[in-house]
Amino acid sequence: MENEISNEYIENAINELNKFFGVKEPVLSENIFSLTRGGKTKEAMKLIARQLGLPIDINITNVLNNYRAQNNSNQFHSTHLTKIHQHGSGSGGITAQVNIPGSLPFYGSSALNGYPINIKISDNCTEHPVVFAMVIAHELSHVLLYSLSHPKKENEFYTDLTAIILGFQNIFQNGRKITETDVEHGIMSTTTRMQTTTYGYLNDNQFNFA
C-alpha cells in the first residue's frame, strides 16, 4: 500500500476515530513484553485485546517465518509489517494473520465474550516483543473495526491509528524501527552489517504528526 496520505487525512481520521472510541492512556507495555519473552504469547495477546475492549478468546497457530498468507471463504487479514530494509538484506519481519469470521458478533454484545478468534503468528514472534505487540495490536484493531462494521475496517492507516489512540502509541513509537547488527570475522578483516527494519503503515512524518 502506498502511504501517500496527507496530514489533513490523518487529522480527519483521528477525529473520526475519537468519536467512536475516545483516547486511552498508554497501556502498561512491560506486562505484555514480559509475557511474550516468557513464551506466553496467548496471554500477551489477550492483554492487547483487553486494552482494545475486545473480550475475545484467541486461538494461536504458529507458522514458519517465511509463511505466505492464505485466503479462504472467511475474511483474513495478513500483516507482514516489514516495510523498509537499509544497510543490508534479509527477510526479517514478524508475520501475523487473523481470521475474521463473517459471523463476528457486534462490539459490546454479550456474544463477543469469549468469542474465538484464530490468529497465525510466525515462530520468531518472541524475538522482538515490542514489534510483536505492535503487529498484534494492529491485527486486533482490524477485529475491533469489523465488530463495529466500521466503513474503514479494511483501511490499514485507520487500523494503525485505532491502535495508537487506544493506548499503543508508545509501543508503536518504540517498535517502528529495529536495528540488528551482524559481525563477520574474516582472516584479514571484520565486516559489520547493520540492518534497520521499519514496521507499520505510517511513515516517520505521518507517525510524528499523528
Backbone torsions as a table, in degrees:
resi	resn	phi	psi	omega
1	MET	NA	128.9	175.6
2	GLU	-73.8	135.5	-179.2
3	ASN	-102.3	51.1	175.3
4	GLU	-87.9	75.7	177.1
5	ILE	-125.1	150.3	-175.3
6	SER	-91.2	165.2	174.1
7	ASN	-62.7	-33.6	177.8
8	GLU	-63.1	-40.8	177.3
9	TYR	-60.0	-45.9	-179.6
10	ILE	-63.6	-44.2	-179.7
11	GLU	-61.6	-43.9	178.9
12	ASN	-64.3	-39.6	179.3
13	ALA	-63.8	-44.7	180.0
14	ILE	-63.1	-43.0	179.2
15	ASN	-62.1	-40.6	179.5
16	GLU	-66.3	-45.4	-179.6
17	LEU	-66.7	-33.8	178.9
18	ASN	-62.2	-33.5	177.9
19	LYS	-67.1	-33.1	178.4
20	PHE	-75.6	-45.9	-164.3
21	PHE	-118.9	-23.5	-166.8
22	GLY	74.2	-170.3	-179.9
23	VAL	-121.9	130.3	-179.3
24	LYS	-100.1	153.9	172.6
25	GLU	-65.4	154.3	179.6
26	PRO	-56.7	138.2	178.6
27	VAL	-66.7	153.5	174.8
28	LEU	-76.3	88.2	-168.5
29	SER	-66.7	-30.5	-175.9
30	GLU	-63.1	-30.6	176.1
31	ASN	-62.3	-41.6	178.5
32	ILE	-67.0	-44.9	-177.8
33	PHE	-63.8	-41.0	-178.4
34	SER	-63.0	-43.3	177.8
35	LEU	-64.2	-41.2	-179.5
36	THR	-64.3	-46.9	179.0
37	ARG	-60.6	-32.0	179.5
38	GLY	-83.8	6.3	179.0
39	GLY	79.5	6.6	179.8
40	LYS	-92.5	64.4	-172.9
41	THR	-68.3	-34.5	179.3
42	LYS	-63.8	-43.9	179.0
43	GLU	-63.1	-39.5	177.6
44	ALA	-62.8	-42.5	-179.5
45	MET	-66.4	-34.9	178.7
46	LYS	-70.0	-32.4	173.2
47	LEU	-63.7	-41.6	178.0
48	ILE	-63.2	-44.6	179.2
49	ALA	-61.0	-41.9	-179.6
50	ARG	-62.2	-40.0	178.2
51	GLN	-61.5	-32.7	179.2
52	LEU	-83.7	-1.3	-179.8
53	GLY	80.3	23.3	-178.9
54	LEU	-107.4	106.9	-179.1
55	PRO	-85.4	42.2	-172.2
56	ILE	-86.5	165.8	166.3
57	ASP	-99.7	156.7	-175.7
58	ILE	-130.3	128.8	173.3
59	ASN	-108.7	127.6	-174.5
60	ILE	-109.2	136.8	168.3
61	THR	-122.0	124.5	176.9
62	ASN	-86.5	136.8	-180.0
63	VAL	-129.0	165.5	179.2
64	LEU	-66.5	156.6	-177.6
65	ASN	-60.4	-30.1	-178.1
66	ASN	-94.7	20.6	-179.4
67	TYR	-60.3	136.2	175.4
68	ARG	-104.2	131.4	-175.4
69	ALA	-61.7	140.2	177.3
70	GLN	-114.6	149.2	177.3
71	ASN	-117.2	148.1	171.6
72	ASN	-139.4	-155.3	-174.9
73	SER	-68.1	-22.1	175.6
74	ASN	-83.9	166.6	179.0
75	GLN	-86.1	119.8	175.3
76	PHE	-109.2	137.3	167.4
77	HIS	-112.8	130.0	-179.4
78	SER	-119.0	131.4	179.6
79	THR	-121.5	112.8	168.5
80	HIS	-119.3	88.2	-162.6
81	LEU	-79.6	9.5	175.4
82	THR	-67.6	122.1	-176.1
83	LYS	-113.3	-35.5	-170.8
84	ILE	-139.1	136.9	170.5
85	HIS	-118.4	131.8	178.7
86	GLN	-133.0	149.8	173.1
87	HIS	56.6	44.4	179.1
88	GLY	146.7	-178.2	-179.8
89	SER	-134.8	175.0	-180.0
90	GLY	138.7	155.7	-175.7
91	SER	-76.1	-47.5	176.8
92	GLY	54.4	-173.9	169.3
93	GLY	91.2	147.0	174.3
94	ILE	-111.6	127.8	-174.6
95	THR	-108.2	140.3	173.4
96	ALA	-138.7	146.1	178.3
97	GLN	-138.4	121.5	-178.3
98	VAL	-109.0	137.8	176.5
99	ASN	-96.3	116.6	179.1
100	ILE	-106.0	102.5	-176.6
101	PRO	-67.5	152.1	175.1
102	GLY	-65.2	-19.5	-179.2
103	SER	-93.0	14.2	-178.5
104	LEU	-54.5	124.0	-179.4
105	PRO	-64.8	159.1	-179.2
106	PHE	-73.3	145.0	179.6
107	TYR	-57.4	133.2	179.1
108	GLY	91.3	-10.5	179.9
109	SER	-83.2	153.9	179.9
110	SER	-65.4	-24.3	-179.1
111	ALA	-66.3	-19.4	-179.9
112	LEU	-78.7	-18.5	-179.8
113	ASN	-65.4	117.5	179.8
114	GLY	74.1	9.9	-178.7
115	TYR	-66.7	129.8	-174.9
116	PRO	-77.6	129.5	174.2
117	ILE	-118.8	127.8	-178.7
118	ASN	-94.7	128.5	179.9
119	ILE	-131.3	131.4	172.5
120	LYS	-99.3	132.8	179.4
121	ILE	-130.5	146.4	178.8
122	SER	-71.1	151.0	-171.6
123	ASP	-77.7	4.7	174.4
124	ASN	-99.2	16.2	-170.2
125	CYS	-64.7	-26.0	-177.0
126	THR	-85.5	-3.7	-178.2
127	GLU	-67.9	-36.0	-179.7
128	HIS	-133.2	86.7	-176.0
129	PRO	-55.3	-35.5	-178.5
130	VAL	-68.2	-38.0	177.6
131	VAL	-68.5	-41.8	177.6
132	PHE	-57.8	-45.8	179.3
133	ALA	-61.8	-39.5	179.5
134	MET	-64.6	-46.0	-179.2
135	VAL	-63.4	-45.0	-178.4
136	ILE	-69.0	-37.6	176.3
137	ALA	-60.3	-38.6	176.8
138	HIS	-65.1	-48.6	-177.8
139	GLU	-61.6	-44.5	-178.5
140	LEU	-72.8	-22.1	173.1
141	SER	-67.9	-31.4	171.5
142	HIS	-60.2	-45.1	179.5
143	VAL	-60.1	-44.7	179.4
144	LEU	-58.7	-48.2	-178.7
145	LEU	-65.7	-36.5	176.6
146	TYR	-66.1	-37.4	-179.0
147	SER	-68.2	-17.5	176.5
148	LEU	-99.2	-1.1	-172.6
149	SER	51.3	39.9	-178.3
150	HIS	-66.8	137.1	-177.6
151	PRO	-61.9	-19.9	-179.3
152	LYS	-106.5	26.6	-173.9
153	LYS	-64.1	-21.3	179.0
154	GLU	-102.5	1.3	-177.4
155	ASN	-83.0	120.2	-174.7
156	GLU	-68.0	-33.3	179.1
157	PHE	-68.1	-45.8	176.8
158	TYR	-59.7	-37.3	-178.5
159	THR	-67.0	-44.8	174.2
160	ASP	-58.9	-46.2	-177.4
161	LEU	-65.2	-34.3	176.3
162	THR	-60.0	-48.2	178.8
163	ALA	-62.0	-39.2	-177.2
164	ILE	-64.3	-45.9	-176.5
165	ILE	-76.1	-16.0	-179.4
166	LEU	-96.3	20.4	169.3
167	GLY	112.8	1.7	-176.5
168	PHE	-104.6	19.4	-176.9
169	GLN	-62.4	-40.8	179.8
170	ASN	-69.5	-37.3	177.2
171	ILE	-64.2	-41.9	176.8
172	PHE	-65.6	-38.9	178.9
173	GLN	-61.5	-45.6	-174.9
174	ASN	-84.4	-20.1	-176.1
175	GLY	-100.9	-0.7	-174.5
176	ARG	-69.2	-31.6	-177.3
177	LYS	-133.6	127.4	177.0
178	ILE	-122.5	125.0	178.7
179	THR	-109.8	126.9	178.9
180	GLU	-118.9	142.6	-178.3
181	THR	-115.4	131.4	178.5
182	ASP	-120.8	121.7	-178.4
183	VAL	-110.6	124.7	177.2
184	GLU	-112.3	124.7	-179.2
185	HIS	-100.0	114.1	176.0
186	GLY	-98.0	-177.5	-179.6
187	ILE	-67.1	-42.3	-175.1
188	MET	-109.1	-10.8	-174.0
189	SER	-154.7	166.5	175.2
190	THR	-121.7	129.5	-179.0
191	THR	-111.2	128.8	177.8
192	THR	-113.6	124.4	177.5
193	ARG	-116.1	134.1	177.5
194	MET	-115.8	132.1	179.1
195	GLN	-121.6	122.7	176.1
196	THR	-107.4	122.6	178.5
197	THR	-109.6	126.2	179.7
198	THR	-106.4	132.2	-177.7
199	TYR	-111.6	155.1	173.5
200	GLY	105.9	167.7	-176.7
201	TYR	-100.1	-14.7	177.5
202	LEU	-94.6	134.9	174.8
203	ASN	-77.5	179.0	-173.7
204	ASP	-58.5	-47.6	-178.2
205	ASN	-63.7	-41.6	-179.8
206	GLN	-65.8	-41.8	-180.0
207	PHE	-65.3	-44.0	-180.0
208	ASN	-62.7	-36.2	177.7
209	PHE	-66.9	-42.8	-179.2
210	ALA	-63.7	NA	NA
